[in-house]
Each structure stands twice: as C-alpha cells, then as structure tokens.
C-alpha cells in the first residue's frame, strides 16, 4: 500500500510537470515556420486561430499583434487592420489600468511571469500603429490613416516617459513583495550578489545587466526611424495645409537623425519637404520608393541557472530557474536590386528592429531578474515551511517534496512572449519614376504611376523564401 501511494504521488507530480511545459516559443513554432517559408496565408490562419483561443486572456494582445502582421504580409489588409484596431483598445485599457496591477504582480510572484498580462512594449505599439497606417493608406482610407499617424507621433514622443513610469511602478511593486510589515523576508539582492550567479547572468546579458540607469536611457532608444519616415512621406504627399508640409520636413529630419550614421533617402526627402514647405517646390516630385522588410525579429529562449535562495534567514538548497534571452534570427536576406529608367537605386537601412527590441528588452532586465528570483524564493520558502510542518511523517514529507518540486517545474518557465513576426530590418530606396512607369525589383517588373509618389512594399523572410511585392500610391483612386 505504501508503495502504491508513493507511485501515485510520483505519477501526479509527473502529470503536473508535463502540463506546464508549453511556452510561447512552442505555441508559435508552426506559425513561425510557415512565415519563414513565405507561406503567409497559413501563418495568418494559425495566428488567427490562436488569437481566438486567447480572447479575454493575458495573451490576447500578443496574438492580436501576430495576427495583424501575418495577415498584412498575406495581403489580408482588412483582417490585419481589424487586429490592430483591437490591439489598440487593449493598449488603451492597460494604459488606463496602469499596466499590470499589484494583484497581477503578486500572482506573478506566486506563479510565474507568464501569468502577467502581456501589456506590450513601446516598439510593439509604434510598429502596430505604423502597420495600421500602411494598411489604411493601401486601402485608400486616408482620413483614418492620418488619425493613426498622429497617434504614432504621440507614441514616439511619449515613449521615454511612459517607459520610466512603467519601470518605476513595477520596481515599487516588487520591493513591496519582498517585505512584509516593514521586514525584508526575501533578499533578492543577496542572491544576485553571488559571484557565480552574476557571472552566469553576465554571459547572456553583459556585465552591466543590472545597470541602475535602465529607466533613464536616451529617448532615441525607444523611437523608430521608419515610423518617422512614414509620417513624413504621408504628410508631404497629402498635406492639408502648410503646417503639414513643415511637419513632414521635421519627420524626415527626425528619421535621418534617429538612424545611426543617418539615412540618405530620409535626408534627401527632408530637403524636398523643406522646398515644399517654403514654396520653392510645388510637390515632392515624381519618385518611386521601395520599402523592403528583411527577415524576422528575434525570439525569446530561456537558459537555466542554479541560484542560492536566501529566505527567512535560512539558506535553502540551490533552485534551478529559467531566465529569458533574445535569440536573433539567422536569416537576413539582402535587399533586392531596384531599378528603373536605366538607373539603379540603393537601399538604406531605416530601422534595425533587432537593436530596437534588444534595447527595450535590456531595460526591463532588472525587473525580470528580480521578479524571477523573488518568485523562486517565495515558492521555495513555502516548500520549506511545508516540509518543516510534516517533518515527523516520512510519507507526507515525500509527498511535499515531490509535489513542491513539480510545482516549481510547472511555474518555472521564463516569459517568452514577444512579437515574433516583425521584420529583422527595414530598408528604403528611392528613384525617379521613369517616363514609361516601369520599374524592376528583385527581377520583377512593376508598373507604377508616372506622377507623384509611388511606393512598392517588398518582403522576404529568408534567402530561399519568395520575394513578395505589392504597391500603393497616395491618390484617392
């Protein structure tokens, strides 16, 4: 009978452990595989299905973002627009609530960080708005596109202050969780002072992974030059008044200044927009642009580290914890050849999404690390107390040890949620539209309007995947 009970306990613990194995990386594997192969329709279908399953949960926002970008890639613009519209409502909801609340933070400590609702990062909101604006421009819904471009301007300008408030709020909640009645119960700082722990974390995060100035880094960290350039392109081609022309010139200048080393296309556009604003040019001229989205954004993986947990002034056994890290995609297709009228145009990088994402990820590290260690300490402390309570009963002690270990396993995964179907990099190019209206990109001939600005949108995920191309302009019809 005793052995049957032991087997039952072991079986139950195994079931519990297996039940908690799926991560966001696992859930997105099929979608990412289809997307990487250029099978955008299949990726969009998978994202949409999982989005419906996540409705009302803390994962709804991240799946709406995946749905929006995969549907856009598949040229399902209405579906993409609907997803981004719903995502914006969730962004506003979380803004109104101040992000994850104290109750959510407490639950994340007891469970793990995947319990927290995914409230999104600055780059999420900026790229969602940029994609939504592009959707609406392509759908010729210019009035709504202008609304989103103005939202985009606010998102960019508010990013630094918003990020600082979020980090300060989360750190305050975690500091509160470490103490009770003025007494510090869980000393996360002591754990992180361990040289072997710091060394292991530094392997993945760099020596300054707990830099105290994470919340006050330069504003340029949060902005996206592509979003500035897109706003400049729109308002220079569809200005309502002189102020729009001046704003367009400002946006182009910001895009150029925000790029490391500058961006030649944005710099030339700034000169054209300045001429438009001061009245020396009637319009932006007859040019064809190409936007090229290359590769996929980094995904999150996790690594294990054994940490000493100092709880209740007792040294508990080392506990294995999982921490997230960014794994960049190895696929980075080079921009295609772009030509017309006997002239070739060079592409220039306007947004390095790997860099934008990794910087914001790094800014969150002090919170992520503190929350992870604190969560393990709370659970280990509870297990220690439970073991102490049944110390005279060997069978009960075995049950506590096994179920406690299983609980640690199923609540030990790092939060691997990140918008995976963003591009790795975005490039732009520009050439005078030839008189015959025929340009060539990636060996494919495209017919464009000979008057005004035309835009070709091209996307390729890996060197072996197909190049997808479509076009739009700023005319009402």
Buried (B, 14 or more C-beta within 10 A) or exposed (E): EEEEEBEEBBEBBEEBBEEBEEBBBEBBBBBBEBBBBBBBBBBBBBBBEBBEEBEEEBBBBBBBBBBBBBBBBBBBBEBBBBBBBBBBEBBEEBEEEEBBBEEBBBBBBEBBBBBBBBBBBBBBBBBBBBBBBBBBBBBBBBEBBBBBBBBBBEBBEBBBEBBBBBBEBBBEBBEEBBEEEEEEBBBBEEBBEEEEBBEBBEEBBEEEBBBEEBBEBEEBBBBBBBBBBBBBBBBBBBBEEEEBBBBBBBBBBBBBBBBEEEBBBBBBBBEBBBBBBEEEBEBBBBBBBBBBBBBBBBBBBBBEBEBBBBBEEEEBEEBEBBBBBBEBBEBBBEBBBBBBBEEEBEBBBBBBBBEBBBBBBBBBBBBBBBBBBBBBBBBBBBBBEBBEEBEEEEEBBBBBBBBBBBBBBBBBBBBBBBBBBBBBBBBBBBBEBBEEBBBBBBEEEBEBBBEBBBBBBBBBBBEEBBBBBEBBBBBEE
